[in-house]
Amino acid sequence: MKKCEYCDAKMDDNDYYCPSCGKTSSSEKQEIRRNTFFHRLFSFILPFLGLILYLLHRNSNTKLAKIAIRSAIVGVLFYILIFVLFIVYLILSIIVGIFS
């Protein structure tokens, strides 16, 4: 058991937020920032991993779950955009190749 640094209420070791006042301790804020950065990065680069992270965190830590699924969606949209641009490039290079 640990204590909240703001209101001295008892907290479980796994709690990020105080059940009494709702505030987050400063050491846990750093951990949350680090977790959200890695969730965003991995979910963007590998969207299927973002889906897995969402499924893992959807009941226990909804903030991380939302970050993971949003980053996965942005990653998928980015990959679709890159694919469309590549197809346009191929079509244009074929057209230019035919007329030259």
FENVENGI-V695283 format. One record per backbone hydrogen bond with DSSP energy under -1.0 kcal/mol. CO is the residue of the C=O (numbers start at 1). NH is the residue of the N-H. If there is no record, write none. Layout:
co->CO nh->NH
co->CO nh->NH
This chain:
co->2 nh->11
co->4 nh->8
co->9 nh->4
co->11 nh->2
co->12 nh->15
co->18 nh->22
co->23 nh->18
co->25 nh->29
co->26 nh->30
co->27 nh->31
co->28 nh->32
co->29 nh->33
co->30 nh->34
co->31 nh->35
co->32 nh->36
co->33 nh->37
co->34 nh->38
co->35 nh->39
co->36 nh->40
co->37 nh->41
co->38 nh->42
co->39 nh->43
co->40 nh->44
co->41 nh->45
co->42 nh->46
co->46 nh->49
co->46 nh->50
co->47 nh->51
co->48 nh->52
co->49 nh->53
co->50 nh->54
co->51 nh->55
co->52 nh->56
co->53 nh->57
co->54 nh->58
co->57 nh->61
co->61 nh->65
co->62 nh->66
co->63 nh->67
co->64 nh->68
co->65 nh->69
co->66 nh->70
co->67 nh->71
co->68 nh->72
co->69 nh->73
co->70 nh->74
co->71 nh->75
co->72 nh->76
co->73 nh->77
co->74 nh->78
co->75 nh->79
co->76 nh->80
co->77 nh->81
co->78 nh->82
co->79 nh->83
co->80 nh->84
co->81 nh->85
co->82 nh->86
co->83 nh->87
co->84 nh->88
co->85 nh->89
co->86 nh->90
co->87 nh->91
co->88 nh->92
co->89 nh->93
co->90 nh->94
co->91 nh->95
co->92 nh->96
co->93 nh->97
co->94 nh->98
co->95 nh->99
